[in-house]
Amino acid sequence: MKLQKLAQKMTKEIKKIAVVDDDIIHVYTTKKMLQLTGYKGEIISFKNGEEALDGLSKIDNQNDFPEVIFLDINMPILDGWGFLKNFANKVPLHSYTKIYLVTSSIDPADQEKVKSFPDVKVFITKPFTKEGLEQIYKD
């Protein structure tokens, strides 16, 4: 299936995506790539795990909660691992969300560690590519 058709399908099923990353260039390119492929849903962003937990925990309506989170590992204040450890306890609507770890880490220990977090669907190495996006759209 072509990427545009997958994006159209994703827009129907996914109304909101959250990007949790301190790298403003990565946040910008992720938003741009999603938009260029035809995704028309809402994209929100947070600069670190703490900001994301705060913001997401205030959403009390399932329809307003992001169905997908793109999460970086290495961030200041609260990193991706800290976010994952607290996500299920601090965010009541967490079970409706798929988390995709999008990181520059190539450490095999990180790839192994991610397996202990059932909320994480896929480990994707930056930079975010068309192939990575296709993997997510098909999931």
C-alpha positions as CSV (number, residue, x, y, z in Angstrom):
1,M,0.0,0.0,0.0
2,K,1.4,3.4,-0.9
3,L,2.4,5.7,1.9
4,Q,-0.3,8.3,1.1
5,K,-3.0,5.6,1.4
6,L,-1.6,4.4,4.6
7,A,-1.6,8.0,5.9
8,Q,-5.2,8.5,4.9
9,K,-6.1,5.3,6.8
10,M,-4.1,6.4,9.8
11,T,-5.8,9.8,9.8
12,K,-9.2,8.1,10.1
13,E,-8.0,5.9,13.0
14,I,-5.6,8.3,14.7
15,K,-6.8,11.7,15.6
16,K,-3.9,12.9,17.7
17,I,-0.2,12.1,17.9
18,A,2.2,13.3,20.7
19,V,5.9,13.8,20.0
20,V,8.1,13.8,23.2
21,D,11.5,15.1,22.3
22,D,13.8,17.9,23.4
23,D,15.3,18.2,19.9
24,I,13.2,20.9,18.2
25,I,14.6,19.9,14.8
26,H,13.5,16.3,15.2
27,V,10.0,17.5,16.4
28,Y,9.7,19.8,13.3
29,T,10.9,17.1,10.8
30,T,8.5,14.5,12.4
31,K,5.6,16.9,12.1
32,K,6.6,17.8,8.5
33,M,7.0,14.2,7.5
34,L,3.6,13.3,8.9
35,Q,2.0,16.2,7.1
36,L,3.8,15.5,3.8
37,T,2.5,12.0,3.7
38,G,-1.0,13.2,4.2
39,Y,-1.6,12.8,7.9
40,K,-4.3,15.4,8.9
41,G,-4.8,14.7,12.6
42,E,-3.5,16.9,15.4
43,I,0.2,16.7,16.4
44,I,1.2,17.9,19.9
45,S,4.7,18.1,21.4
46,F,6.4,18.0,24.7
47,K,10.1,18.9,25.5
48,N,10.7,16.2,28.1
49,G,9.1,13.3,29.9
50,E,8.0,15.3,32.8
51,E,6.2,17.9,30.7
52,A,4.5,15.0,28.8
53,L,3.4,13.2,31.9
54,D,2.0,16.5,33.3
55,G,0.2,17.4,30.0
56,L,-1.2,13.9,29.3
57,S,-2.4,13.3,32.9
58,K,-4.6,16.4,32.6
59,I,-6.5,14.9,29.6
60,D,-9.7,13.3,31.0
61,N,-11.5,12.4,27.8
62,Q,-10.4,9.4,25.7
63,N,-11.3,11.2,22.5
64,D,-8.8,14.0,23.3
65,F,-6.0,11.6,24.2
66,P,-3.2,10.8,21.6
67,E,-3.5,7.4,20.2
68,V,0.3,7.5,19.3
69,I,3.3,8.8,21.2
70,F,6.7,9.2,19.5
71,L,9.1,9.1,22.5
72,D,12.8,9.9,22.6
73,I,15.1,8.3,25.3
74,N,17.7,11.0,25.9
75,M,16.1,14.2,27.3
76,P,16.7,16.5,30.2
77,I,14.6,16.6,33.4
78,L,12.9,13.3,32.8
79,D,14.2,11.0,30.1
80,G,12.2,8.4,28.0
81,W,12.9,5.6,30.5
82,G,11.6,7.7,33.4
83,F,8.5,8.6,31.3
84,L,7.8,4.9,30.6
85,K,8.3,3.9,34.2
86,N,5.6,6.5,35.3
87,F,3.3,6.4,32.3
88,A,0.9,3.7,33.4
89,N,0.6,5.0,36.9
90,K,0.2,8.7,36.2
91,V,-1.8,8.7,33.0
92,P,-5.2,7.1,33.4
93,L,-5.9,6.8,29.7
94,H,-2.6,5.2,28.9
95,S,-4.1,1.9,27.7
96,Y,-5.4,3.6,24.5
97,T,-2.0,4.6,23.3
98,K,0.8,3.0,21.3
99,I,4.3,4.3,22.1
100,Y,7.0,4.3,19.5
101,L,10.5,4.9,20.8
102,V,12.3,7.1,18.2
103,T,15.8,7.6,19.4
104,S,19.4,8.2,18.2
105,S,20.6,5.5,20.6
106,I,22.1,2.5,18.9
107,D,23.0,0.9,22.2
108,P,22.0,-2.8,22.1
109,A,21.2,-2.5,25.9
110,D,18.5,0.1,25.1
111,Q,17.0,-2.2,22.5
112,E,16.9,-5.0,25.0
113,K,15.6,-2.7,27.8
114,V,12.7,-1.6,25.7
115,K,11.3,-5.1,25.8
116,S,10.4,-4.7,29.4
117,F,7.9,-2.0,28.6
118,P,4.7,-3.5,27.1
119,D,3.4,-0.1,26.0
120,V,6.2,0.3,23.5
121,K,5.4,-1.0,20.1
122,V,8.6,-0.4,18.1
123,F,12.1,0.9,18.6
124,I,13.0,3.2,15.7
125,T,16.5,4.7,15.3
126,K,16.7,8.4,14.3
127,P,16.6,9.9,11.8
128,F,13.0,9.2,11.3
129,T,12.6,7.9,7.7
130,K,9.9,7.1,5.3
131,E,10.5,3.4,6.0
132,G,10.1,4.0,9.8
133,L,6.8,5.8,9.1
134,E,5.5,3.0,6.9
135,Q,6.3,0.6,9.7
136,I,4.2,2.7,12.1
137,Y,1.3,3.1,9.6
138,K,1.1,-0.6,9.1
139,D,1.1,-1.4,12.8
